[in-house]
Amino acid sequence: MNTTIDLLIEAHWIIPVEPANVVLENHAIAVDKGRIVAILQQPEANSRFLPRAIKKLPHHVLIPGLVNLHTHAAMTLLRSLGDDLPLMEWLQTHIWPAEEKYASWQFVHDGTLLAGAEMLRGGITCFNDMYFYPKATAKAALACGIRAAIGLITVDFPTPYAADADDYLAKGLAARDELIDEPLLSFCLAPHAPYTVSDRNFTKALTLAEQCDLPIHLHLHETTQEIEDSEHRFGMRPIERLRRLGLLSPGLIGAHGVHLNADEIMLLAQHGCSIAHCPSSNLKLASGIAPLTELAKHGVNVGLGTDGAASNNRLDIFQEMRLAALLAKGSSKQADAIGAHRALRMATLGGAQALGLDEEIGSITKGKAADLCAININDIGLVPCYDPASILVYSAGREHVSDVWVAGNIRVADGHLLETSEIELINLAALWQNQIRPRDV
């Protein structure tokens, strides 16, 4: 007797990520109540299951939904503002003044709507955010139907959002308490960076993270300037300061990790920390190239992040996969430094593991949520295909994403968003553009 299920997806190729280096041909995924109930050959699937819906993907590769491990979604409304400047000049002369004037609940909500649509259409099903007004980020993510890890930000200086570090944490925890039962949401403590957070406030964030069992997400060793400033101010490099404060642990997600010496890489490995590797942003802001080959060699978990659209300027994990692999090869002079399967793991399971969500997402595994991304490779720029993983990492782009599911719910079908209107989002972005920098008349 056939088992009734919600959905059967038949694909030419499936790359499950777990087990590693595996490509399944002419297999199907059975989905029911938002979860993967089986991965099996297509003839067996057709004999075992009676699906309410069938999706046939004859020219496609099916992979886990991509995870964007570090971004500031609302900053999509600041895309292209103050480009071609080094990080601190960009922040101090363009970004922070714009945020001081315009950042609000509505700004964050609308910017996240725009970002969520961009990410979903590019196969990203989960993003790890850090920004003001986290409740607004969460509400917009839910409206898009995308999974989100909401950062409860804290910094030492006041903003329109909060008066001081205690106020940031109180507001963030209140948002978490209100939204904790939303199945697509998880939360992180997000002390911004060692150069914006005092020892006292790091300690408070760590205490709350341990009490609430939350990861800690922060910027770490992004530029040489922040390291030099830390040595001058504290007499030590930022990672050593975090070590002494007790923050190094499997719950720590360090965004960027560009300037790491051998001892620091060993420390990250020993404490089970994760790095959110953001190669495009690091290059655009001239921050440098992270030592990805050495991180991988020592077993440090690495996920991929886009950073915000103001410093990338795309929320595009396909681009980050390709760039991460190529930079690792070029900087190490080892062609096999980071292969295609390894890059895809960083873009999926690596991010999920960092967020503590690897039992839920990150691979196509029985029992996990059906967060899935289909890529149509029946394209003149993607054929012939001898190795689907290589095609995905080195040839394909987000424009080849055809279908996206989050928890078994279709969010993108045949390349089109289903939950939001692209025209309405473009018009919304134009309204903010005219407010932030009015057009010349």
C-alpha positions in Angstrom: 0.0 0.0 0.0 1.4 3.4 -1.0 2.1 6.0 1.6 0.5 9.4 1.1 2.9 12.3 1.3 2.8 16.0 0.5 5.4 16.2 -2.2 7.8 14.0 -4.3 10.7 15.8 -6.0 12.4 13.9 -8.8 15.8 15.2 -9.9 18.4 14.3 -12.4 21.1 14.8 -9.7 20.9 15.2 -5.9 23.9 16.3 -3.9 23.0 15.6 -0.3 26.2 17.0 1.3 25.9 14.3 3.9 27.5 11.9 3.2 30.3 13.9 1.7 31.4 13.8 -1.9 28.2 11.9 -3.0 26.1 12.6 -6.1 22.9 10.7 -6.6 21.5 10.3 -10.1 17.8 9.8 -10.9 16.8 9.9 -7.3 13.8 11.4 -5.6 13.1 13.1 -2.3 9.9 12.4 -0.4 8.6 15.3 1.7 5.8 15.3 4.2 4.8 17.9 6.8 7.8 19.9 5.9 10.3 17.2 6.4 12.3 14.8 4.3 11.0 11.3 4.8 13.1 9.4 2.3 15.8 9.7 -0.4 15.5 6.9 -2.9 15.7 5.9 -6.5 12.8 7.2 -8.6 11.2 3.9 -9.5 11.1 2.9 -5.9 9.7 6.3 -4.9 6.9 5.9 -7.4 6.0 2.5 -6.0 6.2 3.5 -2.3 4.6 6.9 -2.2 1.4 8.5 -3.3 2.3 12.2 -3.4 -0.3 15.1 -3.4 2.2 17.0 -5.6 5.1 15.9 -7.9 7.9 18.2 -9.0 10.0 16.8 -11.9 13.4 18.3 -12.3 14.9 16.5 -15.4 17.7 18.9 -16.0 18.5 20.0 -12.5 20.8 19.5 -9.5 19.0 19.5 -6.2 21.0 20.6 -3.1 20.3 21.7 0.4 19.1 25.3 0.8 22.1 27.7 1.1 22.9 29.3 4.4 24.2 32.9 4.5 26.2 32.8 7.8 26.8 36.5 8.1 24.8 39.4 6.8 23.1 42.7 7.8 19.9 42.3 5.7 18.4 45.7 6.3 21.6 47.3 4.8 20.3 46.3 1.4 18.7 49.8 1.4 22.3 51.2 1.5 23.5 49.2 -1.5 26.1 51.3 -3.5 26.3 54.0 -0.9 29.9 55.1 -0.4 31.5 52.4 -2.5 35.3 52.0 -3.1 36.4 53.1 0.4 38.3 51.2 3.1 36.2 49.8 6.0 36.6 52.4 8.7 36.3 55.4 6.3 33.2 53.8 4.7 31.6 53.3 8.1 32.5 56.6 9.6 31.7 58.9 6.7 28.8 57.1 5.0 27.2 54.2 6.8 27.0 55.3 10.4 25.7 58.8 9.5 23.0 57.2 7.2 22.1 54.8 10.0 21.9 57.5 12.6 19.5 59.5 10.4 17.4 56.8 8.8 17.6 53.5 10.6 14.2 52.8 12.2 11.8 49.9 12.6 10.4 50.5 9.2 13.8 50.9 7.5 14.9 47.5 8.9 11.6 45.8 8.0 11.6 47.1 4.5 15.3 46.4 3.9 14.9 42.9 5.1 12.0 42.3 2.8 14.1 43.3 -0.1 17.0 41.2 1.1 14.9 38.2 1.8 13.5 38.2 -1.7 17.0 38.5 -3.2 18.3 35.7 -1.0 15.4 33.3 -1.7 15.6 33.8 -5.4 19.3 33.0 -5.2 18.7 29.7 -3.3 19.4 31.0 0.2 16.9 29.5 2.7 18.5 30.7 5.9 20.4 33.8 6.9 22.2 34.8 10.1 21.6 38.5 10.7 23.1 41.2 12.9 21.4 44.6 13.0 19.3 47.0 15.0 15.5 46.4 15.5 15.8 42.6 15.4 12.0 42.2 15.8 11.6 44.1 12.5 14.1 41.7 10.9 12.2 38.7 12.2 8.8 40.0 11.1 10.1 40.6 7.5 11.8 37.2 7.4 8.5 35.6 8.3 6.7 37.6 5.7 9.1 36.3 3.1 9.0 32.7 4.3 12.7 32.5 4.8 14.5 30.9 7.8 16.5 33.4 9.9 18.9 33.4 12.8 18.1 36.8 14.4 21.1 38.5 16.0 20.4 40.3 19.3 22.9 43.1 18.7 24.7 45.1 21.4 27.3 47.9 21.2 28.6 50.3 23.7 27.3 53.5 22.0 23.7 54.8 21.8 21.7 54.7 18.6 18.1 55.5 17.8 17.4 51.8 18.6 18.8 51.7 22.1 20.4 53.9 24.7 23.2 51.6 26.0 24.4 48.0 26.1 21.8 46.9 28.7 19.0 48.5 26.7 20.2 46.6 23.5 20.2 43.3 25.4 16.8 43.9 27.1 15.1 44.8 23.8 16.7 41.9 22.0 15.7 39.3 24.6 12.2 40.8 24.7 11.9 40.2 20.9 13.2 36.6 21.4 10.7 35.9 24.1 7.9 37.1 21.8 9.0 35.2 18.8 10.6 32.1 20.3 7.8 29.7 19.1 8.2 30.7 15.4 9.6 27.5 13.8 11.6 29.4 11.1 13.4 31.6 13.6 16.4 31.1 15.9 18.5 33.6 17.7 22.1 34.6 18.5 23.6 37.0 20.9 25.4 39.5 18.6 28.0 41.8 20.4 29.1 43.7 17.4 32.9 43.5 17.5 35.8 43.7 20.0 36.3 47.3 19.1 32.7 48.4 19.9 32.0 46.2 23.0 33.7 46.5 26.4 34.8 43.6 28.6 31.8 44.1 30.9 29.3 43.9 28.0 31.1 40.9 26.5 30.8 39.2 29.8 27.1 40.0 30.1 26.4 38.8 26.6 28.3 35.5 27.3 26.3 35.0 30.5 23.0 35.5 28.6 24.2 33.2 25.8 25.0 30.4 28.2 21.7 30.9 30.1 19.6 30.9 26.9 21.8 28.3 25.0 22.4 30.8 22.1 25.4 31.1 19.8 27.5 34.3 19.8 27.9 36.1 16.5 30.5 38.9 16.2 32.9 40.6 13.8 36.4 39.2 14.4 39.9 40.1 12.9 38.4 41.7 9.9 41.1 44.4 9.4 44.7 45.0 10.5 43.6 48.3 12.0 41.2 46.7 14.6 44.1 44.4 15.7 46.5 47.2 16.0 43.9 49.3 18.0 43.3 46.3 20.3 47.0 45.9 21.0 47.3 49.6 21.8 44.1 49.7 23.9 44.2 46.2 25.7 47.8 45.1 25.2 46.6 42.0 23.2 45.0 40.9 19.9 41.2 40.5 19.9 41.1 36.7 19.9 43.4 36.6 23.0 41.1 39.1 24.7 38.1 36.9 23.8 39.9 33.8 25.1 40.6 35.5 28.4 36.9 36.5 28.7 35.8 32.9 28.0 34.1 33.6 24.7 35.9 31.0 22.6 33.6 28.0 22.3 31.7 25.9 19.8 29.0 28.6 20.1 31.2 31.4 18.7 30.7 32.5 15.1 33.5 34.9 14.1 32.6 36.9 11.0 35.5 37.4 8.5 38.6 36.0 10.4 40.9 37.6 7.7 43.9 38.3 9.8 44.7 35.1 11.8 48.1 33.8 12.8 48.9 30.2 13.3 48.4 30.2 17.0 45.0 31.9 16.6 43.9 29.3 14.1 44.9 26.6 16.5 42.9 28.3 19.3 39.8 28.5 17.1 40.2 24.8 16.3 40.8 23.7 19.9 37.7 25.6 21.1 35.4 24.4 18.2 34.7 28.0 17.0 33.3 28.7 13.5 34.3 31.3 11.0 31.9 33.1 8.6 34.0 33.5 5.5 33.0 36.6 3.5 35.4 36.7 0.6 33.6 39.3 -1.6 33.2 41.8 1.2 36.7 41.3 2.4 38.0 42.1 -1.1 35.7 45.0 -1.8 36.7 46.7 1.5 40.4 45.8 0.9 40.4 44.0 4.2 42.4 41.1 2.8 42.1 37.4 2.1 41.2 35.0 4.9 43.5 31.9 5.5 40.9 29.5 4.4 43.2 26.7 3.5 44.8 26.8 7.0 41.5 27.0 8.7 40.3 23.9 6.8 43.5 22.0 7.4 43.1 22.5 11.2 39.5 21.4 11.1 37.9 24.8 11.9 34.3 24.8 10.8 33.7 27.4 8.1 30.5 28.8 6.6 30.0 31.4 3.9 28.5 34.8 4.4 27.8 37.7 2.1 28.0 40.5 4.7 25.6 43.3 3.9 24.6 44.4 0.4 26.2 47.7 1.3 29.7 46.1 1.3 29.4 43.3 -1.2 27.1 44.4 -3.0 25.2 41.1 -3.7 23.5 38.6 -1.3 24.8 35.8 -3.5 26.2 32.6 -2.0 27.0 31.1 -5.4 29.4 34.0 -5.9 30.9 33.4 -2.5 31.4 29.6 -3.1 33.3 30.2 -6.3 35.4 33.0 -4.9 36.2 31.1 -1.7 37.4 28.1 -3.7 39.5 30.2 -6.1 41.0 32.4 -3.5 42.0 29.4 -1.5 43.7 27.8 -4.5 45.5 31.0 -5.5 46.7 32.1 -2.0 47.9 28.6 -1.1 49.2 27.7 -4.6 47.4 24.4 -4.2 44.8 23.6 -6.9 43.1 21.1 -4.6 43.0 23.4 -1.5 39.2 23.8 -1.5 37.4 21.5 -3.9 33.8 21.9 -5.2 32.2 19.6 -2.6 34.1 21.3 0.2 32.9 24.7 -1.0 29.3 23.5 -1.2 29.5 22.1 2.3 30.7 25.5 3.6 27.6 27.1 1.9 25.2 24.6 3.5 26.1 22.4 6.4 29.0 24.6 7.5 26.7 27.5 8.2 24.0 25.2 9.7 26.6 23.7 12.1 27.8 27.1 13.2 24.3 28.2 14.1 23.6 24.9 16.0 21.0 24.0 13.3 22.8 21.1 11.7 20.2 18.6 13.1 17.5 20.6 11.3 19.0 21.9 8.0 22.2 21.9 5.9 22.0 18.6 4.2 19.5 16.4 2.4 19.0 13.9 5.2 16.0 11.9 6.3 14.3 13.6 9.2 15.6 17.1 8.4 13.5 20.0 7.3 13.0 20.2 3.5 15.0 23.3 2.9 16.0 22.7 -0.8 17.3 24.5 -3.8 17.1 23.3 -7.4 19.4 24.6 -10.1 18.6 24.2 -13.8 21.8 23.3 -15.7 20.1 23.0 -19.1 21.9 26.2 -20.1 24.5 26.9 -22.8 26.9 28.2 -20.1 26.6 25.1 -18.0 27.0 22.2 -20.4 28.4 19.6 -20.8 28.1 18.4 -17.3 30.6 15.8 -16.2 30.6 16.8 -12.5 27.5 18.4 -11.1 29.3 19.7 -8.0 31.9 21.4 -10.1 29.3 22.9 -12.4 27.5 24.4 -9.3 30.6 25.9 -7.8 32.6 27.1 -10.8 30.0 27.7 -13.6 26.5 28.2 -12.2 25.1 31.4 -10.7 22.0 32.4 -8.7 20.3 33.2 -12.0 20.1 29.4 -12.6 18.1 28.7 -9.5 14.7 27.5 -10.5 12.9 26.3 -7.4 13.4 26.8 -3.6 11.6 25.2 -0.7 11.7 26.2 3.0 10.4 23.6 5.4 8.7 21.9 2.4 6.9 25.1 1.3 7.6 26.3 -2.2 9.0 29.9 -2.1 10.5 30.2 -5.6 8.9 28.3 -8.6 10.4 28.3 -12.1 12.6 31.3 -11.1 9.7 33.4 -9.7 9.1 34.5 -6.1 5.7 33.3 -4.8 5.4 35.2 -1.5 6.3 38.7 -2.6 5.9 41.0 -5.7 9.2 42.0 -7.2 7.6 45.2 -8.7 6.4 46.2 -5.2 9.8 45.6 -3.7 11.6 47.6 -6.4 9.1 50.5 -5.8 9.7 50.2 -2.1 13.5 50.5 -2.6 13.0 53.5 -4.8 11.0 55.3 -2.1 13.9 54.7 0.4 16.5 55.8 -2.2 14.6 59.1 -2.7 14.5 59.7 1.0 18.1 58.8 1.7 19.6 60.5 -1.3 17.0 62.5 -3.2 17.3 62.5 -7.0 18.4 65.6 -8.7 15.4 67.2 -10.4 
